[in-house]
Structures are given as structure tokens and as C-alpha cells.
Amino acid sequence: MTNHQKIWTLSRNELAAAVACLGYPEEFADLLARQLGSPKAISRLASYIRQARPGSVEMIVDEMVAIQSEIDAWREKKEFQEAQNRYNRWLNSDERCGDEEDP
């Protein structure tokens, strides 16, 4: 088992323990983990469950959706920043200057 697989397994087990502590089946934790898609997000949800002790499945799913939304917003921000950096490099490049014609 690779180090990456160990991290995933530990995160998934952490979530399964938190979900089981509330009386829900481990299969629910599997679904949540697959939907979140990263060990860090899985650990965030497990921490939320342990600290907030939500009273319903809906509250857990709402938190999972909130975590996903934050991750998606972060990814969009990073993509925008990269596009902006490429545009700025193009603006300051000799290639752009060669494309412009003097009137």
C-alpha cells in the first residue's frame, strides 16, 4: 500500500468512526468520502461530525456540500489567477509587442 493510499484509508476510517459514533452505517461514510474526493476534505467532515454532533443525516450532507462548495470556489480562484498570470505575461511579452503595428 502506498503512502497516498494509507492517507486515504486513514481519512476514510476517521470519517467512518465519526459516522458510526452517531449511529449511522459505515456505508454512509463511504458515500460521503467518495463524494468529497480528498483526504483533507474527508478529515474536515469527520472533525465537523465529532465537534458538532449533528442530529440528522441532512445536517451532515449539508456540511459535505458546504465543504465541496468551498473547494470548488478555491479551485475556480486558482484557475482565474493562473489565467490572469498568463494574460499578464502575454501583455508584457515581446510576442505581443511584435503583433502591434505602428499607425
C-alpha positions, 0 to 999 in steps of 0.5 A: 500500500502506498503512502497516498493510499494509507492517507486515504484509508486513514481519512476514510476510517476517521470519517467512518468512526465519526459516522458510526459514533452517531449511529449511522452505517459505515456505508454512509461514510463511504458515500460521503468520502467518495463524494468529497474526493480528498483526504483533507476534505474527508478529515474536515467532515469527520472533525465537523461530525465529532465537534458538532454532533449533528442530529440528522443525516441532512445536517451532515450532507449539508456540511459535505456540500458546504465543504465541496462548495468551498473547494470548488470556489478555491479551485475556480480562484486558482484557475482565474489567477493562473489565467490572469498570470498568463494574460499578464505575461502575454501583455508584457511579452515581446510576442505581443509587442511584435503583433502591434503595428505602428499607425 
